[in-house]
Amino acid sequence: MTEERVPADYTGMDLVVAKHFDEKVRENFMPAIISTVKQIREDYGVFEGVCVDIGCGTAVFAIELCRPSSRLKIYALEKENAIYEVARKNIEKERLTERIIPVLGDAHKLPFEGDFADFIISRGSYHCWEDKVRVFKEIYRVLKKGGTGFVGGGFGRYVTEEEANRMKALRDHSLKEDAKAYSSPDKLREVINKAGISKSDFRVSYDRAGLWAEIRK
Ligand SMILES: C[S@@+](CC[C@H](N)C(=O)[O-])C[C@H]1O[C@@H](n2cnc3c(N)ncnc32)[C@H](O)[C@@H]1O
């Protein structure tokens, strides 16, 4: 079992720890981010329109999603001040300020009007949400008609088995009890049902790509 940990107590994190969190994510989880972005682009053809990334962390995922030949405008939403600050700097460093808008805000009360986003992504934030039903209601509200949400956690289908095992061990060690959220598909289905999203508008998958809910509006 790995001794290494990635900081996972996000609440009240200071800037030093937030920078360390950013380094650790890049060092350890880049294969998962690249793999999940590739999967999303293949499955949903997300190249333009408005995207919201909920719980964006230091925006590493949003930056990857926005890279080759995409015209997406991404609103990268993060609740923690210090992590938001690092995200803002990362977006600036990558010269993507026209394409990625950092937003300080809470998933439980998304600061967007209804029917705003063509695509909503949230990777690795679900385990943190105190009121998961409320967040799914918010996601559905903010999605445009015809839009898609992809919410959950995992490493995407393009990581090797060796990479997946290494990242899973590190994630489980870092998140402790909270990691169970990503191996509980029935719980995820129950939450989405309680949010009032009709069965025909969502699908939960639990496979080598991780645990994901796909929501269509
Ligand atoms: C494990 S990180 C995932 C970061 C990024 N999505 C990725 O895939 O690398 C989870 C992030 O969700 C944020 N978060 C947790 N609860 C949130 C909430 N209610 N609203 C917005 N962000 C939240 C945390 O502060 C943290 O930065």
The ligand as an SDF file (V2000), in Angstrom:
LIG
                    3D

 27 29  0  0  0  0  0  0  0  0999 V2000
  -10.4380   15.8640   -6.0380 C   0  0  0  0  0  0  0  0  0  0  0  0
  -10.6470   17.5370   -6.4830 S   0  0  0  0  0  0  0  0  0  0  0  0
  -11.0100   17.2980   -8.2120 C   0  0  0  0  0  0  0  0  0  0  0  0
  -10.4400   18.3780   -9.0740 C   0  0  0  0  0  0  0  0  0  0  0  0
  -10.6850   18.2400  -10.5890 C   0  0  0  0  0  0  0  0  0  0  0  0
  -12.0990   18.1690  -10.8910 N   0  0  0  0  0  0  0  0  0  0  0  0
   -9.9640   17.0550  -11.2010 C   0  0  0  0  0  0  0  0  0  0  0  0
  -10.6020   16.2380  -11.8730 O   0  0  0  0  0  0  0  0  0  0  0  0
   -8.7260   16.9680  -11.0650 O   0  0  0  0  0  0  0  0  0  0  0  0
  -12.2540   18.0290   -5.8180 C   0  0  0  0  0  0  0  0  0  0  0  0
  -12.4760   19.5180   -5.8730 C   0  0  0  0  0  0  0  0  0  0  0  0
  -13.8790   19.7970   -5.6550 O   0  0  0  0  0  0  0  0  0  0  0  0
  -13.9790   20.9840   -4.8590 C   0  0  0  0  0  0  0  0  0  0  0  0
  -15.2960   21.0380   -4.2200 N   0  0  0  0  0  0  0  0  0  0  0  0
  -15.7390   20.2750   -3.1930 C   0  0  0  0  0  0  0  0  0  0  0  0
  -16.9970   20.6030   -2.8470 N   0  0  0  0  0  0  0  0  0  0  0  0
  -17.3800   21.5990   -3.6720 C   0  0  0  0  0  0  0  0  0  0  0  0
  -18.5670   22.3650   -3.8170 C   0  0  0  0  0  0  0  0  0  0  0  0
  -19.6310   22.1680   -3.0100 N   0  0  0  0  0  0  0  0  0  0  0  0
  -18.6220   23.3180   -4.7590 N   0  0  0  0  0  0  0  0  0  0  0  0
  -17.5500   23.5330   -5.5800 C   0  0  0  0  0  0  0  0  0  0  0  0
  -16.3840   22.8520   -5.4990 N   0  0  0  0  0  0  0  0  0  0  0  0
  -16.2880   21.8890   -4.5620 C   0  0  0  0  0  0  0  0  0  0  0  0
  -12.8360   20.8060   -3.8720 C   0  0  0  0  0  0  0  0  0  0  0  0
  -12.5310   22.0120   -3.2030 O   0  0  0  0  0  0  0  0  0  0  0  0
  -11.7340   20.2740   -4.7750 C   0  0  0  0  0  0  0  0  0  0  0  0
  -10.9830   21.3090   -5.3550 O   0  0  0  0  0  0  0  0  0  0  0  0
  1  2  1  0
  2  3  1  0
  2 10  1  0
  3  4  1  0
  4  5  1  0
  5  6  1  0
  5  7  1  0
  7  8  2  0
  7  9  1  0
 10 11  1  0
 11 12  1  0
 11 26  1  0
 12 13  1  0
 13 14  1  0
 13 24  1  0
 14 15  1  0
 14 23  1  0
 15 16  2  0
 16 17  1  0
 17 18  1  0
 17 23  2  0
 18 19  1  0
 18 20  2  0
 20 21  1  0
 21 22  2  0
 22 23  1  0
 24 25  1  0
 24 26  1  0
 26 27  1  0
M  CHG  2   2   1   9  -1
M  END
$$$$
